[in-house]
Amino acid sequence: MGITELNLVETKKLFEEKKVSPQEVVEAYLSRIKKIDPKIESYLFVNEGATADVQHPTSNIQSPLFGIPIAHKDVFCTAGMPTTAASKILADYHPPFDATSVAKLKAVGAVNLGKLNTDEFTMGASTETSAFQKTRNPWDLERVPGGSSGGSAAAVAADLCVFATATDTGGSIRQPASFCGVTGLKPTYGRISRYGVISMASSLDTIGVITKTVADAAIALEILAGQDSRDATTGDALVEKYSENLRTELKGLKIGIPKEYFVEGLDSKVEKVIREGIAQLKKLGAEISEISLPHTEFAVPTYYVIASSEISTNMARFDGVRYGPTVANEEVENLIEMYFENRTRGFGDEVKRRIMLGTFALSAGYADKFYKKALQVRTFIKRDFDETFKKVDFIATPTAPTTAFKIGEKIDDPIQMYLADIFTAPASLAGVPGISIPAGFAEGLPVGLQLLAPQFAESKLLAVAHAFQISTGHHLKKPTFNL
Amino acid sequence: MQITKDLIRHIAKLARINLTEAESKKFTKQMGAIVGFIEKLNSVDTAGIPETNQVNGMENVLREDEIENFPKMSELIACSHHPIENNQIKVKKSIG
């Protein structure tokens, strides 16, 4: 077994036993990226000098992630490295500062291998809207890795980093994790600081990780979670020792299965894998019952109105004045013309669509009909979860209605692409934590099981996901694209 | 509701985006479908229901209003491609 196939816990153990040096591990990853990534195209930027970064001034061999090679989705600001959001409008942006999460990982010894592809400004469900390259699914190179954190999911699945940071606004961690057969944790809204992460929709954007195992995600969350004075939405809830609370059985736990998630549109082969997964949860001792989240069908339209409205305001800052490529002052008559030129050239179609949808939903005459209405329906969706969590401890669902689809299959049909979020958007609107874990395969492609918990109940969520994971071993299967 | 090419042109202008004729046509069609999709929300009776803007219970997070200087100001300003004068970015005039 190669060094790069090991998960975080295993790699740490090798270091502790002094069987291999961090420098050797970083080298192994860099050479694997060189060899494999031309097939996957998950990295937008590779930090060739990563080996020298092992000796960071604030970390040492006792640091929790000392010498662990990781990579960041390219919306996390990284000092001295490009941070593009996979958009032409930020093509040459090198921020002079680190995002809080980047700084936290660096401070405990993690080594940054580089920046990972995403849909442009994280807007998409396939990573195809990236302005620079199309990332491929390691399980089938003709298929998408999901999105928007497709670079993060593909890189972890192909052993091109030990784990990766990612963001989830409507499913962007969980859906690619499902498509690529890896573990994707979207914590509670506000659990991890958003400072230094390029915003998409501020009331929904959540920072998380894509890892090889649940136990790895627990370690990463211990480091990343917590209050940050630079992000006023970070809660002061206790950061628990998630990695010490993992369980192996589920006795006494109640898990609800929402009937609205087993409807037309759910692929029958995916459903079969999920039903088997639910049977496994029962075998581990959980009490399974059917529940109802009655407003599920309204989640995707609610999500697209709210997210697009917030996008239209957040994207207003991209005008070519303070960062990114721009037309020269001499080429334009006035400031407004420069804004038009830079935005027209700099944004791709999906970003333009969402800016326009949001501008429309907030514009005079339509704001009450669309924006206000969506905020009210969001209340119903949140109440659905609040009521359900009075009766059950967790909710189990499919992460996505299908397995990974073909590259190009949905790119010209925005609504079909939006429906890829059908089972992930509700939890985003309610701000509750969710995790996607490998549950098996349908025709050789990974299927993810989504578990949801009440806000700030990550410790229990990870405990249950871990019990499922170690009892099934689906996460141990590796794609064979490179053989 | 009907999404017309004129409405799309108006929205694009508000959003500071130029559209070619072909783009206006394409986006009019796509936005028509998307607006049709989101109109589904009208079937929900929301009379008297409060709006949800924030979900994790945080409100009015206050702190002292203290100045904190960003340590790498010159690097920050160097991110701009426009001429710099007295630590300020020089652009074309906005009026007239």
Interface residues (C-beta under 8 A of the other chain):
Chain A: Y93 H94 P95 P96 F97 T188 Y189 G190 S203 S229 A232 T233 G235 H295 E297 F298 P301 T302 Y304 V305 S312 D319 G320 V321 R322 Y323 G324 P325 T326 N329 V332 E333 N334 L335 I336 E337 M338 Y339 F340 E341 R343 T344 F347 K352 R353 I355 M356 L357 T359 F360 A361 S363 K369 F370 K372 K373 A374 L375 Q376 V377 R378 T379 F380 K382 P414 I415 Y418 L429 A430 G431 Q455 F456
Chain B: L7 I8 I11 A12 L14 A15 R16 I17 N18 F27 Q30 M31 A33 I34 V35 F37 I38 K40 L41 N42 V44 T46 I49 P50 E51 T52 N53 Q54 V55 N56 G57 M58 V61 R63 F70 K72 E75 L76 C79 S80 H81 H82 P83 I89 K90 V91 K92 K93 S94 I95 G96
